[in-house]
Amino acid sequence: MRQISVALLMSLSLAACQQAYYATMEKFGVEKREILVDRVKDARDAQVEGQQQFKDALDELSQLLKFHGGDLQQKYEELDAEYQQSVKAAQLVSSRINKVESVADALFSEWRDELDQYQSASLKAQSKQKLITTEKQFDLLLKKMRSAEKKMQPVLNIMHDNVLFLKHNLNAKAIGSIQTDFAGLQQDVSSLISEMNKAIADSNKFIAQMQSDA
């Protein structure tokens, strides 16, 4: 119960900080819809960078599997560095998606509340329809972002297993042992990149739509 209470307090505190941030930004003329567009751009860019990082890590592992003599310790360290960068890239993607969802929730909540302020039934109906359309577009975007996000951890798990195994088995036999998982890892990375491409494409569409409505 205590853990739940602490988690709840932290969640409420974070929500309060976010609301204070949005209120401050609005005082400077920056509306939530502008913040949402900026954050979608940030999430999109993080996914583009993440794609490249996962490709780089896969390439590094591929080079190690082709290794025939030389400094195996150095190759291991290079692979470990790529893995660590991949972890950071995945964390950045998740963080930025969370920020996108946070401001979207605030924007749509405010939009729904403001519908009651209309005196004109016609304008209210138009605004309500626009809200419904925008929410649907955003929900599809968020679904694709989360779908891509879910595919990152399985890839990281395999990378981590390989790095950990090589750490204590720096020899040709160890390289042969992880060779069997490489084809599966290639497929997982390819699937991840494909999902990210879908999310990136939808991000661009959403950004264009929001900017055209501004």
C-alpha angles and dihedrals in degrees: 000000000000091000091050091050092050091048090049092050091049090050092049091046091052091048090051091050090050092050090050090050093051091047091051092048091050089055086060091049098260110131126204092252089059091049089049092053091048092049093048087053090050092049091048092051091048090054092049089052090044092054091055093046094052089048090051092050091049091049090050091053090047090054091049091052089055091050115134111176133327133081105346091175090061092050089050091051091049091051091047090051091053090049092051090049089050090054090052091047091052092048091051092051091051093046093051094046089052090052091050091052092046097056092040090056090050093047096049093044091053091045092053092048092050093056088078090060094067119107093185112077090200095054091044091053092049092049092047092051091048090051092051092049094047093047091051091050091049094047090055090049093049091048091056092045091052091045090057091044092056091056093058099070097055088052091048090049092057092045090051092050090052094047092046093048093049091048091070099027110049098168142098092264091057091051089053091051094057092043089081092062095046097085090052091048090051090054092047093051091046090051091047092051090048091053091047090051090055091050092046092050092049090047090056091049092049092048091050092048094049092047093049089053093050 
